[in-house]
Amino acid sequence: MTASGSADDVQELQQEIEQTREQLGETVEQLVAKADVKARAKDQAAALAGRVKGQASQALPELARRVAAKAGGSTPERRVQLVAVAGVLTAGGVALWWWRRR
């Protein structure tokens, strides 16, 4: 009985060692993922770009519609509004171009 008892203990210890190795491997993988600042920053930038694109696609047409509705006003006021819309559209285009290059 003693021989089979120690064989069982050895097998149990080997299983515990293997389980500990697996857990350690998973922990190391998680730490490596947290330490990969470049990949995390890239993921956050991609998420931010998606939010900006969504907001821009909703905000720019509304702004253009409001400016067009007010376009019947005086000429200097109309010019300022058109320049503002052109600036916003240009900035949005540049932002999209910049995010795509990354």
N, C-alpha and C positions, 0 to 999 in steps of 0.2 A: 504494500500500500504506500509505503514511503516513496518508492521509485515513481509510481504513477502520480502521486500527489505533487512531487517536485516537477514532473513533466508538465502537469497542468499549470503549475505556477509559472514555469518558463514560458509556456504558450500564452498565458494571460499577460505576462510582462511584455512579450513581443507585440501583442495586440495593442497594449497601452502605448508602447513606444511608437508604433505605426500611427495610431490616432493622434498622438502628440505631434508627430512630424507633419501630418496633414494640417492640423490646426496652426502650427507654426508657419507652414507654407502659405496658408490663407492670410495670416496676419502680416506676413512680409509683403504679399501682393497688395494688401490694403495700404500699408505704409508707403510702398513705392508709388501707388496711385496718388496718395496725398502729397507726396514729395515732388511729383511731376507738375511743377508750377506752370510750365509752358503749356502743357496740354490742358490744364484747368483754365488758364487764362484764355486759351483759344476757344474752349467750350463756352465760356462766359461771353466772349466777344461774339460768337456765333448766335447765342441766344439774344444778346442785346441788338445785334443787327436785325434779327427777325422781328423783334418788337418795334424797332425804329421803322423798318420797311412797312409794317402793318399800320403804324400810326401815320406815317407819311402818306400812304395810299388813301387813308381816310381823310386826313386833314387838308391836303393840297386841293382836291377837287372842290371841297366845301369853301375854302378860301377863294378860289378862282370864281366860283359861282356868286359869292357875296360881292366880290369886286366887280364882276360883270353886271350885277344887278344895280350897283351904284354908279356905273360908268356914265349914266346920263347926266351926272353932275357937272360942275365947272371943269374947265380944261386943266388948270394946275392941280386940282385935287385928283382928277382922273390920272394924270401922269404919275403922281406919287403912288397911287394905288397900283398902277400897272408896273411900275418899277419895283414895288414891294413884292408883287406876285412873281415877277421875273426873278428877283433875288431869291425868293423862297424855292422856286422851281429849280434854279441853278444850284443852290446849296443842296437840295435833295438829290439832284442828279450826281453832284460831286460826291456826296456821302455814299450813295449806292455804288458808284464806280470804285471808291476807295475800299469799301467793304468787300467787293468782289475780287479786288486785287490781292487781298490778304489771303 
